[in-house]
Amino acid sequence: MATTRRGITREELAQFLPSHKLIKAFESLTEGVTVVLPTELDAIRIQVEEVALATGAAQNEAMAALAMAAVAVAEVAAQELADCRTQFSALSAEVDVLRTQVQALQVAPV
């Protein structure tokens, strides 16, 4: 490998790196930055996207469960309201009977 990916020749590297071993290490480091790092960053980006999708799916599931719970609560409330109306109607009928009896007693001779 005569040059690194950045276009620096080995002769230029030799100006500040005193040995062939250090030049090779610098070339490896440069390759790590220009090849490995972008690959690793892409892998991390993919993982982040997967987590975001999973989080979105979990949020959708939670919202669906919450909606189902709200529907269940509304159904129970509607049934309890219907029961209360039935009881109210029964009590109202009893009050009407009592009212009729009181009126009959008020007009009856003593």
C-alpha distances in whole Angstrom, upper triangle without the diagonal:
4,6,7,10,12,11,11,9,9,12,14,13,14,17,18,16,18,16,12,14,14,11,9,13,12,9,11,14,13,12,15,17,15,15,18,20,21,21,24,25,26,27,30,31,32,34,36,37,38,40,41,42,44,46,47,48,50,51,53,54,56,57,59,60,62,63,65,66,68,69,71,72,74,75,77,78,79,81,83,84,86,87,88,90,92,93,94,96,98,99,100,102,103,104,106,108,109,110,112,114,114,116,118,119,120,122,124,127,127
4,7,10,11,9,9,6,6,9,11,11,12,15,17,15,17,15,12,14,15,11,11,14,13,10,13,15,14,13,17,18,17,17,20,22,23,24,26,27,28,30,32,33,34,36,38,39,40,42,43,45,46,48,49,51,52,54,55,57,58,60,61,63,64,65,67,69,70,71,73,74,76,77,79,80,82,84,85,86,88,89,90,92,94,95,96,98,100,101,102,104,106,106,108,110,111,112,114,116,116,117,120,121,121,124,126,129,129
4,7,8,6,6,5,6,9,10,10,12,14,15,15,17,16,13,15,14,11,11,13,11,8,12,13,11,11,15,15,14,15,18,19,20,21,24,25,26,28,29,30,32,34,35,36,38,40,41,42,44,45,46,48,50,51,52,54,56,57,58,60,61,63,65,66,67,69,70,72,73,75,76,77,79,81,82,83,85,87,88,89,91,93,93,95,97,98,99,101,103,103,105,107,108,109,111,113,113,115,117,118,119,121,123,126,126
4,5,5,6,7,8,11,11,10,13,15,15,14,17,16,14,15,13,10,10,11,9,6,9,10,7,8,11,11,10,12,14,16,16,18,20,21,22,24,26,27,28,30,31,33,34,36,37,39,40,42,43,45,46,47,49,51,52,53,55,57,58,59,61,62,64,65,67,68,70,71,73,74,75,77,79,80,82,83,84,86,88,89,90,92,94,94,95,98,99,100,101,104,105,105,108,109,110,111,113,115,115,117,119,123,123
4,5,8,10,12,15,14,13,16,18,18,17,21,20,18,18,17,13,13,14,11,8,10,11,7,7,11,10,8,9,13,14,14,16,18,19,20,22,23,24,26,28,29,30,32,34,34,36,38,39,40,42,44,45,46,48,49,50,52,54,55,56,58,60,61,62,64,65,67,69,70,71,73,75,76,77,79,80,81,83,85,86,87,89,91,92,92,95,96,97,99,101,102,102,105,107,107,108,111,112,112,114,116,120,120
4,6,9,11,14,12,12,15,16,16,16,20,20,18,19,17,14,14,15,11,10,12,12,8,9,12,11,9,12,15,15,15,17,19,20,21,23,25,25,27,29,30,31,33,35,35,37,39,40,41,43,45,45,47,49,50,51,53,55,56,57,59,60,61,63,65,66,67,69,71,72,73,75,76,77,79,81,82,83,85,87,87,89,91,92,93,95,97,97,99,101,102,102,105,107,107,108,111,112,112,115,117,120,120
4,6,10,11,10,11,14,15,16,16,19,19,17,19,17,14,14,16,13,11,14,14,11,12,15,14,12,15,18,18,18,21,23,23,24,27,28,28,30,33,33,34,37,38,39,40,42,43,44,46,48,49,50,53,54,55,57,58,59,61,63,64,65,67,69,70,71,73,74,75,77,79,80,81,83,85,85,87,89,90,91,93,95,96,96,99,100,101,102,105,106,106,108,110,111,112,114,116,116,118,120,123,124
4,7,8,6,7,10,11,12,12,15,16,14,16,14,11,12,14,11,9,13,13,10,12,15,15,14,16,19,19,20,22,24,25,26,28,30,30,32,34,35,36,38,40,40,42,44,45,46,48,50,51,52,54,55,57,59,60,61,62,65,66,67,69,70,71,73,75,76,77,79,81,82,83,85,87,87,89,91,92,93,95,97,97,98,101,102,102,104,107,107,108,110,112,112,114,116,117,117,120,122,125,125
4,5,5,6,9,10,12,12,14,14,12,15,14,10,12,14,12,10,14,15,12,14,17,17,16,18,21,22,23,25,26,27,29,31,32,33,35,37,38,39,41,42,43,45,47,48,49,51,53,54,55,57,58,60,61,63,64,65,67,69,70,72,73,74,76,78,79,80,82,84,85,86,88,90,90,92,94,95,96,98,100,100,101,104,105,106,107,110,111,111,114,115,115,117,119,120,121,123,125,128,129
4,5,5,6,9,10,9,11,11,9,11,11,7,9,12,10,9,13,14,13,14,17,18,17,19,21,22,24,25,27,28,30,32,33,34,36,37,39,40,42,43,44,46,48,49,50,52,54,55,56,58,59,61,63,64,65,67,69,70,71,73,74,75,77,79,80,81,83,85,86,87,89,91,91,93,95,96,97,99,101,102,103,105,106,107,109,111,112,112,115,116,117,118,121,122,122,124,126,130,130
4,5,5,7,10,10,11,11,10,13,13,9,12,15,13,12,16,17,16,18,21,21,21,23,25,26,27,29,30,31,33,35,36,37,39,41,42,43,45,47,48,50,51,52,54,56,57,58,60,61,62,64,66,67,68,70,72,73,74,76,78,78,80,82,83,84,86,88,89,90,92,94,94,96,98,99,100,102,104,105,105,108,109,110,112,114,115,115,118,119,119,121,124,124,125,127,129,132,132
4,5,5,8,9,11,12,12,15,13,10,13,15,12,12,16,16,14,17,20,19,19,21,24,24,26,28,29,30,32,34,34,35,38,39,40,42,44,45,46,48,49,50,52,54,55,56,58,60,60,62,64,65,66,68,70,71,72,74,76,76,78,80,81,82,84,86,87,88,90,92,92,94,96,97,98,100,102,102,103,106,107,107,109,112,112,113,115,117,117,118,121,122,122,125,127,130,130
4,5,6,6,9,10,9,11,9,6,10,11,8,9,13,13,12,15,17,17,17,20,21,22,24,26,27,28,30,31,32,34,36,37,38,40,42,43,44,46,47,48,50,52,53,54,56,58,58,60,62,63,64,66,68,69,70,72,73,74,76,78,79,80,82,84,85,86,88,89,90,92,94,95,96,98,100,100,101,104,105,105,107,110,110,111,113,115,115,116,119,120,120,123,125,128,128
4,5,5,6,7,8,11,9,7,11,12,11,12,15,16,15,18,20,20,21,23,24,25,27,29,30,31,33,35,35,37,39,40,41,43,45,46,47,49,51,51,53,55,56,57,59,61,62,63,65,66,67,69,71,72,73,75,77,77,79,81,82,83,85,87,88,89,91,93,93,95,97,98,99,101,103,103,105,107,108,109,111,113,113,114,117,118,118,120,122,123,124,126,128,131,131
4,6,7,10,11,14,12,10,14,15,13,14,18,17,17,20,22,22,22,25,26,27,29,31,31,32,35,36,37,38,41,42,42,44,46,47,48,50,52,52,54,56,57,58,60,62,63,64,66,67,68,70,72,73,74,76,78,78,80,82,83,84,86,88,89,90,92,94,94,96,98,99,99,102,104,104,105,108,109,109,111,114,114,114,117,119,119,120,123,124,124,127,128,132,131
4,6,9,11,13,10,9,13,13,11,13,16,15,15,19,20,20,21,24,25,25,27,29,29,30,33,34,35,36,39,40,40,42,44,45,46,48,50,50,52,54,55,56,58,60,60,62,64,65,66,68,70,70,71,74,75,76,77,80,81,81,83,85,86,87,90,91,91,93,95,96,97,99,101,101,102,105,106,106,109,111,111,112,114,116,116,117,120,121,121,124,126,129,129
4,6,8,9,6,6,10,10,9,11,14,13,14,17,18,19,20,22,23,23,26,28,28,29,32,33,33,35,38,38,39,41,43,44,45,47,48,49,51,53,54,55,57,59,59,61,63,64,65,67,69,69,71,73,74,75,77,79,80,81,83,85,85,86,89,90,91,93,95,96,96,99,100,101,102,105,106,106,108,110,111,111,114,116,115,117,120,120,121,123,125,128,128
4,7,9,7,8,11,12,12,14,16,16,17,20,21,22,23,25,26,27,29,31,31,32,35,36,36,38,41,41,42,45,46,47,48,51,52,52,54,56,57,58,60,62,62,64,66,67,68,70,72,72,74,76,77,78,80,82,83,84,86,88,88,90,92,93,94,96,98,99,99,102,104,104,105,108,109,109,111,113,114,114,117,119,119,120,123,124,124,127,128,131,131
4,5,5,6,9,10,11,13,14,15,17,18,20,21,23,24,24,26,28,29,30,32,34,35,35,38,40,40,41,44,45,46,47,50,50,51,54,55,56,57,59,61,61,63,65,66,67,69,71,72,73,75,77,77,79,81,82,83,85,87,88,89,91,93,93,95,97,98,99,101,103,103,105,107,108,109,111,113,113,114,117,118,118,120,123,123,124,126,128,131,131
4,5,5,6,9,10,10,12,14,15,16,18,20,21,22,22,24,27,27,28,30,32,33,34,36,38,39,40,42,43,44,46,48,49,50,52,54,55,56,58,59,60,62,64,65,66,68,70,71,72,74,75,76,78,80,81,82,84,86,87,88,90,91,92,94,96,97,98,100,102,103,104,106,107,108,110,112,113,113,116,118,118,119,122,123,123,126,127,131,130
4,5,5,6,9,10,11,12,14,15,16,18,20,20,21,22,25,26,26,28,30,31,32,34,36,36,38,40,41,42,44,46,46,48,50,51,52,54,56,57,58,60,61,62,63,66,67,68,70,72,73,74,76,77,78,80,82,83,84,85,88,89,90,92,93,94,95,98,99,100,101,104,105,105,107,109,110,111,113,115,115,117,119,120,120,123,125,128,128
4,5,5,6,8,10,10,12,14,15,16,18,19,19,21,23,25,25,26,29,30,30,32,34,35,36,39,40,40,42,44,45,46,48,50,51,52,54,55,56,58,60,61,62,64,66,66,68,70,71,72,74,76,77,78,80,82,82,84,86,87,88,90,92,93,94,96,98,98,99,102,103,103,106,108,108,109,112,113,113,115,117,118,118,121,123,126,126
4,5,5,6,9,10,10,12,14,15,16,18,19,20,22,23,24,26,28,29,30,32,34,35,36,38,39,40,42,44,45,46,48,50,51,52,54,55,56,58,60,61,62,64,66,67,68,70,71,72,74,76,77,78,80,82,83,84,86,87,88,90,92,93,94,96,98,98,100,102,103,104,106,108,108,109,112,113,113,115,118,118,119,122,123,126,126
4,5,5,6,9,10,10,12,14,15,16,16,18,21,21,22,24,26,27,28,30,32,32,34,36,37,38,40,42,43,44,46,48,49,50,52,53,54,56,58,59,60,62,64,65,66,68,69,70,72,74,75,76,78,80,81,82,84,86,87,88,90,91,92,94,96,97,98,100,102,102,104,106,107,108,110,112,112,114,116,117,118,120,122,125,125
4,5,5,6,9,10,10,12,14,15,15,16,19,20,20,22,24,25,26,28,30,30,32,34,35,36,38,40,41,42,44,45,46,48,50,51,52,54,56,56,58,60,61,62,64,66,67,68,70,72,73,74,76,77,78,80,82,83,84,86,88,89,90,92,93,94,95,98,99,99,101,104,104,105,108,109,109,111,113,114,115,117,119,122,122
4,5,5,6,9,10,11,12,14,14,15,18,19,20,21,23,24,25,27,29,30,31,33,35,36,37,39,40,41,43,45,46,47,49,51,51,53,55,56,57,59,61,62,63,65,66,67,69,71,72,73,75,77,78,79,81,83,83,85,87,88,89,91,93,93,95,97,98,99,101,103,103,104,107,108,108,110,113,113,114,117,118,121,121
4,5,5,6,8,10,10,12,13,14,16,17,18,20,22,23,24,26,28,29,30,32,34,35,36,38,39,41,42,44,45,46,48,50,51,53,54,56,57,59,60,61,63,65,66,67,69,71,72,73,75,77,78,79,81,82,83,85,87,88,89,91,93,93,94,97,98,99,101,103,103,104,107,108,109,110,113,113,114,117,118,121,121
4,5,5,6,9,10,10,10,12,15,15,16,18,20,21,22,24,26,26,28,30,31,32,34,36,37,38,40,41,42,44,46,47,48,50,52,53,54,56,58,59,60,62,63,64,66,68,69,70,72,74,75,76,78,80,81,82,84,85,86,88,90,91,92,94,96,96,98,100,101,102,104,106,106,108,110,111,112,114,116,119,119
4,5,5,6,9,10,10,10,13,15,15,16,19,20,20,22,24,25,26,28,30,31,32,34,35,36,38,40,41,42,44,46,46,48,50,51,52,54,56,57,58,60,62,63,64,66,67,68,70,72,73,74,76,78,79,80,82,83,84,86,88,89,90,92,94,94,96,98,99,100,102,104,104,105,108,109,109,112,114,117,117
4,5,5,6,8,9,10,12,14,15,16,18,19,20,22,24,25,26,28,30,31,32,34,35,36,38,40,41,42,44,46,47,48,50,51,52,54,56,57,58,60,62,63,64,66,68,69,70,72,73,74,76,78,79,80,82,84,84,86,88,89,90,93,94,94,96,98,99,100,102,104,104,106,108,109,109,112,114,117,117
4,5,5,5,7,9,10,11,13,15,16,17,19,20,22,23,25,26,28,29,31,32,34,35,37,38,40,41,43,44,45,47,49,50,51,53,55,56,57,59,60,62,63,65,66,67,69,71,72,73,75,77,78,79,81,82,83,85,87,88,89,91,93,93,95,97,98,99,101,103,103,105,107,108,109,111,113,116,116
4,6,5,5,6,9,10,10,12,14,15,16,18,20,21,22,24,25,26,28,30,31,32,34,36,37,38,40,41,42,44,46,47,48,50,52,53,54,56,58,59,60,62,63,64,66,68,69,70,72,74,75,77,78,79,80,83,84,85,86,89,90,90,92,95,95,96,98,100,100,102,104,105,106,108,110,113,113
4,6,6,5,7,10,10,11,13,15,15,17,19,20,21,23,25,26,27,29,30,31,33,35,36,37,39,41,42,43,45,46,47,49,51,52,53,55,57,58,59,61,63,63,65,67,68,69,71,73,74,75,77,78,79,81,83,84,85,87,89,89,91,93,94,95,97,99,99,100,103,104,104,107,109,112,112
4,6,6,7,9,11,11,13,15,16,17,19,21,22,23,25,26,27,29,31,32,33,35,37,38,39,41,42,43,45,47,48,49,51,53,54,56,57,58,60,62,63,64,66,68,69,70,72,73,74,76,78,79,80,82,84,84,85,88,89,90,92,94,95,95,98,99,100,101,104,105,105,107,109,113,113
4,6,6,6,9,10,11,13,15,16,17,19,20,22,23,25,26,27,29,31,32,33,35,36,38,39,41,42,44,45,47,48,50,51,53,54,56,57,58,60,62,63,64,66,68,69,70,72,73,75,77,78,79,81,83,83,84,87,88,89,91,93,94,94,97,98,99,100,103,104,104,107,108,112,112
4,6,5,6,9,10,11,12,14,15,17,18,20,21,23,24,26,27,28,30,32,33,34,36,37,39,40,42,43,45,46,48,49,51,52,54,55,57,58,60,61,62,64,65,67,69,70,71,73,75,76,77,79,81,81,83,85,86,87,89,91,92,92,95,96,97,98,101,102,102,105,106,110,110
4,5,5,6,9,10,10,12,14,15,16,18,20,21,22,24,25,26,28,30,31,32,34,36,37,38,40,42,43,44,46,47,49,51,52,53,55,56,58,59,61,62,63,65,67,68,69,71,73,74,75,77,79,79,80,83,84,85,87,89,89,90,93,94,94,96,99,99,100,102,104,107,108
4,5,5,6,9,10,10,12,14,15,16,18,20,21,22,24,25,27,28,30,31,33,34,36,37,39,40,41,43,45,46,47,49,51,52,53,55,56,57,59,61,62,63,65,67,68,69,71,73,73,75,77,78,79,81,83,83,85,87,88,89,91,93,93,95,97,98,99,101,103,106,106
4,5,5,6,9,10,11,12,14,15,17,19,20,21,23,24,26,27,29,30,32,33,35,36,37,39,40,42,43,45,46,48,49,51,52,54,55,57,58,60,61,62,64,66,67,68,70,72,73,74,76,77,78,81,82,83,84,87,87,88,91,92,93,94,97,98,98,101,102,106,106
4,5,5,6,9,10,11,12,14,15,16,18,20,21,22,24,26,27,28,30,31,33,34,36,37,38,40,42,43,44,46,48,49,50,52,54,55,56,58,59,61,63,64,65,67,69,70,71,73,74,75,76,79,80,81,83,85,85,86,89,90,91,92,95,96,96,99,100,104,104
4,5,5,6,9,10,10,12,14,15,16,18,20,21,22,24,25,26,28,30,31,32,34,36,37,38,40,41,43,45,46,47,49,51,52,53,55,57,58,59,61,62,63,65,67,68,69,71,73,73,75,77,78,79,81,83,84,84,87,88,89,90,93,94,94,97,98,102,102
4,5,5,6,9,10,10,12,14,15,16,18,20,21,22,24,25,27,29,30,31,33,34,36,37,39,40,42,43,45,46,47,49,51,52,53,55,57,58,59,61,62,64,66,67,68,70,72,73,74,76,77,78,80,82,83,83,86,88,88,89,92,93,93,96,98,101,101
4,5,5,6,9,10,11,12,14,15,16,18,20,21,22,24,26,27,28,30,31,33,34,36,37,39,40,42,43,45,46,48,49,51,52,54,55,56,58,60,61,63,64,66,67,69,70,71,72,75,76,77,79,81,81,82,85,86,87,88,91,92,92,95,96,100,100
4,5,5,6,9,10,10,12,14,15,16,18,20,21,22,24,25,26,28,30,31,32,34,36,37,38,40,42,43,44,46,47,49,50,52,53,54,56,58,59,61,62,64,65,67,68,69,70,73,74,75,76,79,79,80,83,84,85,86,88,89,90,93,94,97,98
4,5,5,6,9,10,10,12,14,15,16,18,20,21,22,24,25,27,28,30,31,33,34,36,37,39,40,41,43,45,46,47,49,51,52,53,55,57,58,59,61,62,63,65,67,68,69,71,73,73,75,77,78,79,81,83,83,85,87,88,89,91,93,96,96
4,5,5,6,9,10,11,12,14,15,16,18,20,21,22,24,25,27,28,30,31,33,34,36,37,39,40,42,43,45,46,48,49,51,52,54,55,56,58,60,61,62,64,66,67,68,70,72,72,74,76,77,78,80,82,82,84,86,87,88,90,92,95,96
4,5,5,6,9,10,10,12,14,15,16,18,20,21,22,24,26,27,28,30,31,33,34,36,37,38,40,42,43,44,46,48,49,50,52,54,55,56,58,59,60,62,64,65,66,68,70,71,72,74,75,76,78,80,81,82,84,85,86,89,90,94,94
4,5,5,6,9,10,10,12,14,15,16,18,20,21,22,24,25,26,28,30,31,32,34,36,37,38,40,42,43,44,46,47,48,50,52,53,55,56,58,59,61,62,63,64,67,68,69,70,73,73,74,77,78,79,80,82,83,84,87,88,92,92
4,5,5,6,9,10,10,12,14,15,16,18,20,21,22,24,25,27,28,30,31,33,34,36,37,39,40,41,43,45,46,47,49,51,52,53,55,57,57,59,61,62,63,65,67,68,69,71,72,73,75,77,78,79,81,82,83,85,87,91,91
4,5,5,6,8,10,10,12,14,15,16,18,20,21,22,24,26,27,28,30,31,33,34,36,37,39,40,42,43,45,46,48,49,51,52,54,55,56,58,60,61,62,64,66,66,68,70,71,72,74,76,77,78,80,81,82,85,86,90,90
4,5,5,6,8,10,10,12,14,15,16,18,20,21,22,24,25,26,28,30,31,32,34,36,37,38,40,42,43,44,46,47,49,50,52,53,54,56,58,59,60,62,64,64,66,68,69,70,72,74,74,76,78,79,80,82,84,87,88
4,5,5,6,9,10,10,12,14,15,16,18,20,21,22,24,25,26,28,30,31,32,34,36,37,38,40,42,43,45,46,47,49,51,52,53,55,57,57,58,61,62,63,65,67,68,68,71,72,73,74,77,78,78,81,82,86,86
4,5,5,6,9,10,10,12,14,15,16,18,20,21,22,24,25,27,28,30,31,33,35,36,37,39,40,42,43,45,46,47,49,51,52,53,55,56,57,60,61,62,64,66,67,67,70,71,72,73,76,77,78,80,82,85,85
4,5,5,6,8,10,10,12,14,15,16,18,20,21,22,24,26,27,28,30,31,33,34,36,37,39,40,42,43,45,46,48,49,50,52,54,55,56,58,60,61,62,64,65,66,68,70,71,72,74,76,76,79,80,84,84
4,5,5,6,9,10,10,12,14,15,16,18,20,21,22,24,25,27,28,30,31,32,34,36,37,38,40,42,43,44,46,47,48,50,52,53,54,56,58,58,60,62,63,64,66,68,69,70,72,73,74,77,78,81,82
4,5,5,6,9,10,10,12,14,15,16,18,20,21,22,24,25,27,28,30,31,33,35,36,37,39,40,41,43,45,46,47,49,51,52,53,55,57,57,59,61,62,63,65,67,67,69,71,72,73,75,77,80,81
4,5,5,6,9,10,10,12,14,15,16,18,20,21,22,24,26,27,29,30,31,33,35,36,37,39,40,42,43,45,46,48,49,51,52,54,55,56,58,60,61,62,64,66,66,68,70,71,72,74,76,79,80
4,5,5,6,9,10,10,12,14,15,16,18,20,21,22,24,26,27,28,30,31,33,34,36,37,39,40,42,43,44,46,48,49,50,52,54,55,56,58,59,60,62,64,65,66,68,69,70,73,74,78,78
4,5,5,6,9,10,10,12,14,15,16,18,20,21,22,24,26,27,28,30,31,32,34,36,37,38,40,42,43,44,46,47,48,51,52,53,54,57,57,58,61,62,63,64,66,68,68,71,72,76,76
4,5,5,6,9,10,10,12,14,15,16,18,20,21,22,24,25,27,29,30,31,33,35,36,37,39,40,41,43,45,46,47,49,51,52,53,55,56,57,59,61,62,63,65,67,67,70,71,75,75
4,5,5,6,9,10,10,12,14,15,16,18,20,21,23,24,25,27,29,30,31,33,34,36,37,39,40,42,44,45,46,48,49,50,52,54,55,56,58,60,61,62,64,65,66,69,70,73,74
4,5,5,6,9,10,10,12,14,15,16,18,20,21,22,24,26,27,28,30,31,33,34,36,37,38,40,42,43,44,46,48,48,50,52,53,54,56,58,59,60,62,63,64,67,68,71,72
4,5,5,6,9,10,10,12,14,15,16,18,20,21,22,24,25,26,28,30,31,32,34,36,37,38,40,41,42,45,46,47,48,51,52,52,55,56,57,58,61,62,62,65,66,70,70
4,5,5,6,9,10,11,12,14,15,16,18,20,21,23,24,25,27,29,30,31,33,35,36,37,39,40,41,43,45,46,47,49,51,52,54,55,56,58,60,61,62,64,65,69,69
4,5,5,6,9,10,10,12,14,15,17,18,20,21,23,24,26,27,28,30,32,33,34,36,38,39,40,42,43,44,46,48,49,50,52,54,55,56,58,59,60,63,64,67,68
4,5,5,6,9,10,10,12,14,15,16,18,20,21,22,24,26,27,28,30,31,32,34,36,37,38,40,42,42,44,46,47,48,50,52,53,54,56,57,58,61,62,65,66
4,5,5,6,9,10,10,12,14,15,16,18,20,21,22,24,25,27,29,30,31,33,35,36,37,39,40,41,43,45,46,47,49,51,51,53,55,56,57,59,61,64,65
4,5,5,6,9,10,11,12,14,15,17,18,20,21,23,24,26,27,29,30,31,33,35,36,38,39,40,42,44,45,46,48,50,50,52,54,55,56,58,60,63,64
4,5,5,6,9,10,11,12,14,15,16,18,20,21,22,24,26,27,28,30,32,33,34,36,37,38,40,42,43,44,46,48,49,50,52,53,54,57,58,61,62
4,5,5,6,9,10,10,12,14,15,16,18,20,21,22,24,25,26,28,30,31,32,34,36,37,38,40,41,42,44,46,47,48,50,52,52,55,56,60,60
4,5,5,6,9,10,10,12,14,15,16,18,20,21,22,24,25,27,29,30,31,33,35,36,37,39,40,41,43,45,46,47,49,51,51,54,55,59,59
4,5,5,6,9,10,11,12,14,15,17,18,20,21,23,24,26,27,29,30,32,33,34,36,38,39,40,42,44,45,46,48,49,50,53,54,57,58
4,5,5,6,9,10,10,12,14,15,16,18,20,21,22,24,26,27,28,30,31,32,34,36,37,38,40,42,42,44,46,47,48,51,52,55,56
4,5,5,6,9,10,10,12,14,15,16,18,20,21,22,24,25,26,28,30,31,32,34,36,36,38,40,41,42,44,46,47,49,50,54,54
4,5,5,6,9,10,11,12,14,15,17,18,20,21,23,24,25,27,29,30,31,33,35,36,37,39,40,42,43,45,46,48,49,53,53
4,5,5,6,9,10,10,12,14,15,16,18,20,21,22,24,26,27,28,30,32,33,34,36,37,38,40,42,43,44,47,48,51,52
4,5,5,6,9,10,10,12,14,15,16,18,20,21,22,24,25,26,28,30,31,32,34,36,36,38,40,41,42,45,46,49,50
4,5,5,6,9,10,11,12,14,15,16,18,20,21,23,24,25,27,29,30,31,33,35,36,37,39,40,41,43,45,48,49
4,5,5,6,9,10,11,12,14,15,17,18,20,21,23,24,26,27,29,30,32,33,34,36,38,39,40,42,43,47,48
4,5,5,6,9,10,10,12,14,15,16,18,20,21,22,24,26,27,28,30,31,32,34,36,37,38,41,42,45,45
4,5,5,6,9,10,10,12,14,15,16,18,20,20,22,24,25,26,28,30,31,32,34,36,36,39,40,44,44
4,5,5,6,9,10,11,12,14,15,17,18,20,21,23,24,25,27,29,30,31,33,35,36,38,39,43,43
4,5,5,6,9,10,11,12,14,15,17,18,20,21,23,24,26,27,28,30,32,33,34,36,38,41,41
4,5,5,6,8,10,10,12,14,15,16,18,20,21,22,24,25,26,28,30,31,32,34,36,39,39
4,5,5,6,9,10,10,12,14,15,16,18,20,20,22,24,25,26,28,30,31,33,34,38,39
4,5,5,6,9,10,11,12,14,15,17,19,20,21,23,24,26,27,29,30,32,33,37,37
4,5,5,6,8,10,11,12,14,15,16,18,20,21,22,24,26,27,28,30,31,35,35
4,5,5,6,8,10,10,12,14,15,16,18,20,21,22,24,25,26,28,30,33,34
4,5,5,6,9,10,10,12,14,15,16,18,20,21,23,24,25,27,29,32,33
4,5,5,6,9,10,11,12,14,15,17,18,20,21,23,24,26,27,31,31
4,5,5,6,9,10,10,12,14,15,16,18,20,21,22,24,25,29,29
4,5,5,6,9,10,10,12,14,15,16,18,20,21,23,24,28,28
4,5,5,6,9,10,11,12,14,15,17,18,20,21,23,26,27
4,5,5,6,9,10,11,12,14,15,16,18,20,21,24,25
4,5,5,6,8,10,10,12,14,15,16,18,20,23,24
4,5,5,6,9,10,10,12,14,15,17,18,22,23
4,5,5,6,9,10,11,12,14,16,16,20,21
4,5,5,6,9,10,10,12,14,15,18,19
4,5,5,6,9,10,10,13,14,18,19
4,5,5,6,9,10,11,12,16,17
4,5,5,6,9,10,10,14,15
4,5,5,6,9,10,13,14
4,5,5,6,9,12,14
4,5,5,6,10,12
4,5,5,8,9
4,6,8,9
4,6,9
4,6
4
